[in-house]
Each structure stands twice: as structure tokens, then as C-alpha cells.
Amino acid sequence: MIYLDNAATSFPKPPQVLRAVAGVMMQPFGNPGRGGHKAALRAGRVTDACREAVAELLGGVPERVIFTLNCTDALNMAIRGLLHRGDHVLVTHDAHNAVMRPLAGLEQRGEITLSVLRANENGLIAPEAISEAVQPGTALCVLTHASNVTGTVQPVRALIAAAHGFGIPVLLDAAQSAGTLDLKDTGADMIAMPGHKGLLGPMGTGILYVGENVSPRPLREGGTGSASESVHQPDILPDRYESGTLQLPAIAGLLQGARFVRTHGAAIHEYETYLIDKLRSRLSAIPEVTVYGDGEAPRVGVLSFNLQGRECAEIADLLDRRGFCLRGGLHCAPCMHRWLGTQGTVRASVGPFSTEAEIDSLGDAIAQIVQVR
Ligand SMILES: Cc1ncc(COP(=O)(O)O)c(C=O)c1O
């Protein structure tokens, strides 16, 4: 099996991630923050170390690293925790439904209004798009760092600076960039990311980084193991946002994944871009194939394509039968497909352990599928 769906979740994970998950299941680890016995303290050291490793990747402070279930959970915490009735929100054409659905739900209930920022023909957003769309009640700007459909990377530092020029806080969806692109000094007020994609941790992990200038309302309240004399949710971080037992085995794996990308992240990005550019050149040479996204724009290891006159689901299915795991469809990004003018695409997304031979075989398989109708 050739796995090329790393944008959905990464596979394989580094061996130390697997060992860490198993280690927590096989030895006595207690509930982190609950109890003063050795097993609970040992568990607390794992969560502390993971917060530190992630904070280092972000150039942030550990207590502002909030563990979530996935990136969707982190985005919901930020969006629904921060917005108030009457707010106006800026969003982008490349937003995933993890951003769009919470926003569209609030809009449908009449609580907020939304504007989509204008993008250039290459899919990039310029800082002027923010000044054009801003309104007196604009309370949040949600940016997607890298598209999960085309892999195009937005100039987020310039966009965040532009939003801050109007006093607007920014939530950055780093689902497709965390682990490969540098997330230090982006200026984002909140960063949402999965632990199970580029950070190479297990499914069931995500992070919301909450910066100093924002304080979303917690969506989940309950026991934190701290301030137990009070029936009210504590204000201290990260406890304010982390009620209930954490997913310790998965967090132990995420710690190892975060350490791995801390050492290799830049090289991983270079390698993944090399592989995806190789695939782009191969596919671009086949007249029946349309490849989407600007090959010159900054990018991550994600590429979408279609075959003339064929449904993307059919192509993904034919590839699956040949042993390739690629995703066909809308990739939960309907606005992006409206912008591209597509009904869906086939998506290949590489990881640090993908190989050139796999990319060559995929190119061969697509060339064969084009021949056979
Ligand atoms: C850009 C983007 N945002 C958010 C998400 C949601 O991530 P998760 O599956 O961890 O909830 C994804 C998932 O593919 C994504 O690509």
C-alpha cells in the first residue's frame, strides 16, 4: 500500500511516537494533575514536556498550549469562545469547513456577519484585501496558513500585520503547516493545529495556542484537578480550557512527534516540496491531467488534480484498487472549490517518509488510467 493522504492524517509515524504511546499504556501512568502519587506526577511530566516542545515550535509559553481533540476542536474553541453577537468576521476562500461551519452556523443564527477576503488569480491574498473588507465591528480574522486542496501557502505574517493595523485579532489555521513551516513570530493571536498531521502525533490530538491578547470563553467546563474548592471554572492556563481527563497516551506520542519535527521540520518541508514538485511536473506533462494551484507560489506537500472528463471519486477509487491511498472529493473545503471552479479533485499529500519511487509509481499509475477508459 502506498499512503499519500498525509493531509488527512500522517502515516507512518516515527518509531519513537509508537513506543511512547505503548509505553504509557504498559506502565503505571496516572491521571495528569489528579493526585500527588508517583504515577500521576509521572503523567504530569509527560503533558508538561509536550507543552514545552510545542511552545518551542511556536516561540510561545507552555501554559498557553491547550490540548484539544484535533484541529477542528481547537478552531471551535477559538471561534465560538471569542465571538459575540453583532461581530463581523473576515475569512478566506481557502478555509476548511472546520472554520466555515462554526462561522456559517453563527451567521445563520443571525449572531455574526462574514466577509470573504479577495484573492489574486494565483490564490494568494494581499494585505490590501484586509483594508478593503474591514468594518467597524470586525472582531476576528481567520486565516488558513496552507490550503488543504492546493497546498498554496498564504503570506500570513503580512496579513496578520495588516489585521493588527486595524486592531483585529487573528486566528491562524495551521492544519497543513504545523510541523513543516516556521510558526514562530507569525504574530497570530491564536494558532489552531492538529497533532496528528505534520506534528506526526496520534489521532485524537490537537493544539490551540492562546496568545496573551485574547481570552476566549471556555466551551467545556468541569474538573481540572486545580482550585477544586470552587465550583467555578479556574482562570489559570491551561486549566481554564482543559476540563476532564487528557488523552495521555496520544499526548506522549505527540511529544515525540513534536521533538522529531523540531529537529527535522525545515528539511521535511524541503523534501516534501521536492516530492510534490516532481509529481506536479510528471502530471503536467500528461495533456488529460489538470493540476490545480500555482506551482510558483510558496507551497506545502499537497497537490490536487483532475483527469479530463472523469469524476475525481472514480480516479481515487481506481488508484485505491492499484494500492494508492489518495483522497477524492471536496476535502471539506467547498469555498475553495467554488473559487477553483471544480466539483472536487483528487489529492495527493506526502509525508516525511514518502519516497521518490512512490511518486514515480503514482505518476505511472495515472498515466495508465488516462489510457484506459
Ligand atoms: C486546513 C484544515 N483545517 C482544519 C482541518 C481539521 O483538522 P482535524 O481533522 O484535525 O480536525 C483540516 C483537516 O484536514 C485542514 O486541512
PDBQT file of the ligand as one rigid body, heavy atoms in Angstrom, charges set to zero:
ROOT
HETATM    1  C1  LIG A 401      -6.928  23.432   6.615  1.00  0.00    +0.000 C 
HETATM    2  C2  LIG A 401      -7.561  22.478   7.599  1.00  0.00    +0.000 A 
HETATM    3  N1  LIG A 401      -8.141  22.963   8.708  1.00  0.00    +0.000 NA
HETATM    4  C3  LIG A 401      -8.696  22.162   9.628  1.00  0.00    +0.000 A 
HETATM    5  C4  LIG A 401      -8.689  20.800   9.484  1.00  0.00    +0.000 A 
HETATM    6  C5  LIG A 401      -9.320  19.924  10.524  1.00  0.00    +0.000 C 
HETATM    7  O1  LIG A 401      -8.346  19.142  11.150  1.00  0.00    +0.000 OA
HETATM    8  P1  LIG A 401      -8.750  17.920  12.089  1.00  0.00    +0.000 P 
HETATM    9  O2  LIG A 401      -9.022  16.776  11.177  1.00  0.00    +0.000 OA
HETATM   10  O3  LIG A 401      -7.541  17.683  12.946  1.00  0.00    +0.000 OA
HETATM   11  O4  LIG A 401      -9.922  18.324  12.878  1.00  0.00    +0.000 OA
HETATM   12  C6  LIG A 401      -8.101  20.237   8.341  1.00  0.00    +0.000 A 
HETATM   13  C7  LIG A 401      -8.108  18.786   8.123  1.00  0.00    +0.000 C 
HETATM   14  O5  LIG A 401      -7.774  18.270   7.092  1.00  0.00    +0.000 OA
HETATM   15  C8  LIG A 401      -7.499  21.106   7.380  1.00  0.00    +0.000 A 
HETATM   16  O6  LIG A 401      -6.905  20.620   6.290  1.00  0.00    +0.000 OA
ENDROOT
TORSDOF 0
